[in-house]
Amino acid sequence: MTGWEEYSLVTAPRLFKIQHTDMPLSYYTGILGMPGMTAYAGFFEVCSPKQGEYVFVSAASGAVGQLVGQFAKLVGCYVVGSAGSKDKVDLLKNKFGFDEAFNYKEEPDLDAALKRYFPEGINIYFENVGGKMLDAVLLNMRIQGRITLCGMISQYNNDKPEGVHNLTCLISKRIRMEGFLVPDYFHLYPKFLEMMIPRIKEGKIVYVEDKAEGLESAPAALVGLFSGRNVGKQVVEVATE
């Protein structure tokens, strides 16, 4: 919304005043900001989860995915996440409370991996990756499953996006696949804070940030997102005050 700069002149703001100053300011770039709202709107508003459903989250250790998994557990779902390293898999299971997690880089057959973790199929897929992962998920969705399209990071730097080959599953399994943009849900922000603030204070929702110091570190931090170097929300701290 602004440039990578120490000071910005904002002429037509989409800003709000921070009311809960007992929370770390960086949280308002993540868990209490746009990523948090993205997880909240995409999971609760688009997916309409029900207790006992089977949920899969890709890029699950990222700023959005780590919250989606915790939201799923709050409503009594079974949740599995995928990530790109052993450390991130351990984080998903031991810190964020996912029931299971796997390193997609170690899985030569994503379809087989999903069948291993979801022998009865997937009710809800929170999509952050696209490409081969989406293709494998389509084969493993349950009848009347829901897929929310949040992001497709595997495709952003491709000259030619990968095709998706299993779209007929949308018909045979009566799957609803829906994309969304979080600004459409900003009117729910007060309701979102009502849910989040108490749970953060009680330790029922936890969050991990990856902080880079100084504006000069921003380019490397951005590039690192595409190789999975970050763990959690990537933040660049321009100043401590």
C-alpha positions in Angstrom: 0.0 0.0 0.0 3.0 2.3 0.4 6.6 2.1 -0.8 9.6 0.5 0.9 10.6 3.7 2.6 11.2 5.2 6.1 8.4 7.7 5.7 5.3 7.6 3.5 2.9 10.3 2.5 -0.6 8.7 2.6 -3.2 10.9 0.8 -6.2 8.4 0.6 -5.7 6.2 3.6 -7.1 2.8 4.4 -5.9 3.1 7.9 -7.2 2.4 11.4 -6.1 3.5 14.8 -4.5 0.8 16.9 -6.7 0.4 20.0 -5.0 -2.5 21.7 -1.5 -1.1 22.4 -0.7 -3.9 24.8 -0.1 -6.1 21.8 3.3 -5.9 19.9 3.1 -3.4 17.1 4.5 -5.9 14.6 1.4 -8.0 15.2 -0.6 -5.4 13.2 1.4 -6.4 10.1 0.5 -10.1 10.8 -1.8 -11.8 13.2 -3.8 -8.7 13.9 -3.4 -7.2 10.4 -4.0 -8.3 6.9 -2.7 -11.9 7.2 -4.8 -12.5 10.2 -7.9 -11.1 8.5 -7.1 -13.2 5.4 -7.0 -16.4 7.5 -10.2 -15.5 9.3 -12.2 -14.5 6.3 -10.9 -17.3 4.0 -11.5 -20.0 6.6 -14.7 -18.9 8.4 -16.5 -16.9 5.8 -15.5 -18.7 2.6 -15.1 -22.3 3.9 -17.9 -22.4 6.5 -16.2 -25.1 8.6 -18.0 -27.7 10.7 -16.8 -29.6 13.7 -15.1 -32.9 12.8 -14.2 -31.9 9.2 -10.9 -32.7 7.6 -8.8 -29.7 6.7 -5.6 -29.4 4.7 -3.5 -26.2 4.6 -0.6 -25.7 2.2 2.3 -23.3 3.0 1.0 -24.0 6.5 3.9 -22.4 8.4 3.5 -19.0 6.7 1.8 -15.9 8.0 -1.7 -17.0 7.0 -1.4 -20.8 7.1 -0.2 -21.0 10.7 -3.4 -19.2 11.8 -5.8 -21.2 9.5 -4.6 -24.5 11.2 -5.2 -23.0 14.6 -8.6 -21.8 13.7 -9.5 -25.3 12.4 -8.5 -26.8 15.7 -10.6 -24.2 17.6 -13.7 -25.4 15.8 -12.9 -29.1 16.3 -11.5 -30.1 12.9 -8.7 -32.5 12.0 -6.0 -30.5 10.3 -2.9 -31.4 8.3 -0.4 -28.9 6.9 2.4 -29.0 4.3 5.7 -27.1 4.5 9.1 -27.1 3.0 11.5 -28.3 5.8 11.7 -30.6 8.8 11.9 -27.6 11.1 8.7 -26.1 9.7 6.9 -29.5 10.0 8.0 -29.8 13.6 6.7 -26.2 14.2 3.3 -27.1 12.8 2.9 -30.1 15.0 4.6 -28.9 18.2 3.8 -25.2 18.4 0.7 -24.6 16.2 -1.1 -27.8 17.2 -1.7 -29.4 13.7 -2.7 -33.0 14.0 -0.1 -33.9 11.3 2.2 -32.2 8.9 4.6 -33.3 6.1 7.5 -31.9 4.0 6.2 -31.7 0.5 9.8 -31.6 -0.8 10.3 -35.2 0.4 7.1 -36.5 -1.2 7.7 -37.8 -4.8 4.0 -38.5 -5.1 1.7 -35.8 -3.6 -1.4 -37.8 -4.3 -0.1 -40.7 -2.3 1.0 -38.4 0.5 -2.5 -36.9 0.8 -4.1 -40.4 0.7 -1.8 -41.3 3.6 -2.9 -38.4 5.8 -6.5 -38.2 4.5 -7.6 -41.8 3.9 -11.3 -40.6 4.0 -10.6 -37.5 1.9 -10.5 -33.7 2.5 -13.5 -31.5 3.3 -11.7 -28.1 3.2 -8.5 -27.1 1.4 -6.9 -23.7 2.2 -4.9 -23.1 -1.0 -1.7 -21.1 -0.8 0.5 -22.9 -3.4 -1.3 -23.9 -6.6 0.3 -26.1 -9.3 1.0 -29.8 -8.6 -0.4 -29.5 -5.0 -3.8 -28.2 -6.2 -3.9 -31.0 -8.8 -3.2 -33.6 -6.1 -5.7 -32.1 -3.7 -8.5 -32.3 -6.3 -8.1 -36.0 -6.5 -8.5 -36.3 -2.7 -11.4 -34.0 -2.0 -14.6 -35.4 -0.4 -18.0 -34.9 -2.0 -19.2 -31.3 -1.4 -15.8 -30.2 -0.3 -14.7 -26.6 -0.3 -11.5 -25.1 -1.7 -10.6 -21.5 -0.8 -8.1 -19.9 -3.1 -5.9 -17.5 -1.0 -2.7 -17.7 -3.0 -0.6 -19.7 -5.5 3.0 -18.8 -4.6 4.4 -21.7 -6.8 3.1 -19.9 -9.9 4.0 -16.2 -9.3 7.4 -16.3 -10.9 6.7 -18.8 -13.7 6.8 -17.4 -17.3 4.0 -19.8 -18.1 1.7 -20.9 -15.3 1.3 -24.7 -14.8 -2.0 -26.2 -15.9 -4.4 -27.9 -13.6 -5.5 -31.3 -14.9 -8.0 -32.7 -12.5 -10.8 -30.0 -12.7 -13.4 -32.6 -13.6 -13.3 -33.5 -9.9 -15.1 -30.3 -9.2 -18.1 -31.7 -11.1 -18.0 -35.4 -10.0 -17.5 -34.5 -6.3 -19.6 -31.3 -6.3 -16.8 -29.2 -5.0 -17.0 -25.5 -4.5 -13.8 -23.6 -5.3 -13.8 -19.9 -4.6 -11.2 -17.2 -4.6 -11.3 -14.1 -2.4 -9.6 -10.9 -1.6 -9.4 -9.8 2.0 -10.5 -6.1 1.5 -13.9 -7.5 0.8 -14.1 -8.5 4.4 -12.5 -5.5 6.2 -15.9 -4.6 7.6 -15.5 -7.7 9.9 -12.4 -6.4 11.5 -14.0 -5.5 14.8 -15.6 -8.9 15.1 -12.2 -10.4 14.2 -10.4 -8.5 17.0 -13.1 -9.6 19.5 -12.2 -13.2 18.7 -8.4 -12.8 18.5 -7.3 -10.5 21.3 -8.6 -12.8 24.2 -7.2 -15.9 22.6 -3.8 -14.4 22.1 -3.7 -13.3 25.7 -4.8 -16.7 26.9 -2.2 -18.4 24.7 -4.8 -20.3 22.7 -3.5 -18.8 19.5 0.2 -18.4 19.0 2.2 -16.7 16.2 5.7 -16.8 14.8 7.4 -13.9 13.1 10.7 -13.8 11.1 12.2 -10.3 11.7 14.7 -8.7 9.4 16.4 -5.6 10.7 16.6 -2.4 8.6 15.1 -1.2 5.4 18.3 -2.3 3.5 17.4 -6.0 4.3 14.0 -5.8 2.6 15.0 -7.1 -0.9 16.7 -10.2 0.5 13.8 -10.8 2.9 11.4 -10.7 -0.1 13.5 -13.0 -2.2 13.7 -15.4 0.7 9.9 -15.9 0.7 10.2 -17.7 -2.7 12.8 -20.2 -1.4 11.0 -20.8 1.9 13.8 -19.2 3.9 11.4 -17.4 6.3 9.6 -19.1 9.2 6.3 -17.5 9.9 5.4 -13.9 9.0 8.3 -12.1 7.3 8.6 -8.6 8.9 11.1 -5.9 8.1 11.7 -3.7 11.1 12.5 -0.2 9.9 12.7 1.4 13.3 12.1 0.3 16.9 9.7 3.2 17.6 
